[in-house]
């Protein structure tokens, strides 16, 4: 069964503490289970994911309503730093996951306001599109219509690495005054945007599979928040890619 391509889930599933069954606590000569160390359940993951998503949406809405767009760049940098830290050194608990969601919400709110200003209505379309893709991938995974294999996972990882290289090359070229045509609404913009959306959608499937493994591991319920963090991170990426891709369509 493959591990997730999402670094957060991948590191989670390779941690001894994360995959070890919830440990009982000794009291005197006996052993008694303690509630804080109970195994994670699907309800735990659902509650943690919904709570994290609510914070994400609330942060995005407040950013737009209160005009907090000036915080987008600091939030982007802080969110990226926190995301990398949690991916490299996973931490259970609500505070890291909710903090990440709040920071990313600021970025999403400002990005939505910006793109919606260029192409009115694109933000709503991106929200609907993200919801539909999430529901579709979840249904496909739940009904086993799609199977996650090692070959597909390697393809997805290679695709993301290629996208990162292209993005960095585009940034460097822009600094040098050269337009590579990757984000100008041309044909290559649609191709790269479509590939990015497909890769993000596939990562959702892999993350569902990894979360399923996580449930079967009997880990402590505290790690439900880390699963929520990883899923929200993938959804944020998917939404931003859809927002950009749909803005190209509106230009046409």
N, C-alpha and C positions, 0 to 999 in steps of 0.2 A: 504494500500500500504506500503510495508516494507521500513524501512530506510536502508541505505547502511551499509555493514559490514566494509567498509573502514572507519577508524576513522575520516579521513579528511572530507569526504562527510557527515558522520553521524552528526558530530558536526556542519557542515555548515547548515544542514537542521533543526537543533534544535535551531539555533540562531534567536532571535527575529529580529535582524537587517538584517539577511541574507534572511529571508523569508518574511519580510514585503515588501509591494509594494513600488516601488520607489516614494519617497515623493515629492510633488510639493513644491515650495518655495513661500512664501507670499511676495508680493511687494506692500507696501501701503495698500490699502483696498482690493486688488484683489489677486488672486492666479494664478501663472503662472508656468508651468512646466519648469524645467531647464535641459538642455541636460546632464550634468554630472550625474543626478539622473534618467536617463531614464531606463526603465526595460531592463533586459538582453534578448538577442535574441540568436537563434541558431548560427547565424553568429559570434556573440561575442565569444561564447564558441569554435567554430571551429578555429577562428583566434588565440585565446589565446592558445589553445591546440597545434596547429601547430607551433606557435612561440616558445612555451616551448620545444616542441619536437626537433625543429631545434637547439636550444641552447644545448640540451642534446647530440644530435649527433655530433655537432661541437666540443663540449668539449671532447667527447670520441675520435674523430679522431685526434684532436690536441694532446691529451695525448699520443697516439700511435706514431704519426709522430715526435713529439718533444721530446719523451722520458721522459714524466713527471710522470712516474709511481711512483716515490718517494713521490708524493703528494697523492697517493691513500689512505693511512691510515688516514692522517689528513682530507682529503675530506670525507672519510667514517664517521668519528666521527662527523665532522661538519654537514654533510648532515643528519645523524641520529638525531642530536640535533635539527636541524632546522625542520626536518620532525615531530618530536615529539611535538615541540613547536607549529607548525602550526596546528597539529591535536588537541591539547588541547586548544589552543587559536587562532582560525582562524583569518587570516588577509587578506583582499582583496588587490588587486593590483598586478602589474607585477613584482616588485622587489623581493618579497619572492619566487614566483613561478620560476622565471628565475634563481635566486640564487641557489635554490634547484636543478634545472636541471643542472646547470653548475657543481655543486659539484658531483652529481650522475654521470654525464658524465665522470668525471675523474675516478671514481670507475669502471664504465662499460668498459672504454677504457683499463684500466690495467687488469681487469678480462678477457676481451676478448683476450688480448695479451698473458696472462698466459695460458689460456685453449687452445688457438690456437697453442701455442708452444708445448703443450703436445699432442694435437690431431689436426693436420692441417686441416683447413676447417670447424671446429666445430663452429667458430664464425659466418661464413656465414649462416650455417644451423640454428643457433639460431635466427639470424635476420629474415630469411625467415619464420621460425616457429612462431615467435612472431607476425609478420605481418599477417600470415594466421589465427592465432587464434583470433587476434583482428578483422580482417575482418569477420571471421565466426561468432563470438559472436555478432558483431554489426548487421550483416544480420539476425541472429536468433532473436535478440531483435526487430529489425525494422519490421520484418514480423510476430512477435508474435508467432514464433515457440516454444519459451521457455518462460514460465511464472515464474516470481520470486515470491515465497511465503515465508511466515515467517518460515516454517519448513526448507526449503532449506537454508535460511539465517542462521538459528541457527546451521545447520550442518556445514556450511562453517566456521562460527566463532569457533565452537568447534574443527574443523580440524586444523585451524591455531594455536589455543592455544596448541593443542597436538604437532604440529610441533615445536613450540617454546620450549616446555618442552623437546622434543627429542634433539633439537639443543643444549640447555643448558647442558643436560645430556652428550651429546657427547663431548662438550668442557671440562667439568669437568673431564670426564673419560680420555680424552687425556692428561690433565695436570697430571693425576695420572698414566699415562703410560698404560692405558687400551684402547684397540680398540674395540668399540662396533659394528664395521662393517657397520656403517650407510653411510659411504662416501668412501668406498674402491672399488666400482664398482661391489660389489656382488649383490645378489638377493634383499636384504633389501634396498640397495641403489636405485635400480630401483623402488621398491615399494614406498618408501618415496618420491623419485623424481617425480614419476607419480602422487601421491596424491597432492603434492605441486603445480604441473602444473595445475591439475584439479581445485584446490581451487582458484588459481590466475585467471584462466579463468572464473570461476563462479563469482568472485568479479568484473570482467569487466561487466558482465551482471547486477549485482546489482548496480554498479556505473552508468550504462546507465539509469537504472530506476530512480535512485536518481537524476541524472542530469535532467531527464524529469520532475520530481516533482519540481525541482529548477526553471526550465523555467516557469512552470505554476504558480509559486509563485509571479512573478512580481518583483523579487528582483532587486537591482541596478546592472547595467552592470559590475561594478567593480568586482563582485564576479565570473565572468567568469574565471578570472585568478586562483581563488581557485579551481574551478572545474577542470581546466587544471592541476593544481598541483596534485590533487587527482588521476586523470587518469594516469598521467605520473608516479606517485609513484607505481601504480598497474602494469603498463607496465614494469617498471624497475625490479620489483620483478619477474614477469613472465619471462622476458628475462634471468635473472640470474639463475632461476630454470631450464629453458630449456638448457642453456649453460652447466650447471653441468650435467644434465641428458644425454645430447647428448655426452658429453665427456666420460661417462660410456659406451655408445654404441660403440664409436670408440675404446675403450680399448678392447672390445670383438672382 
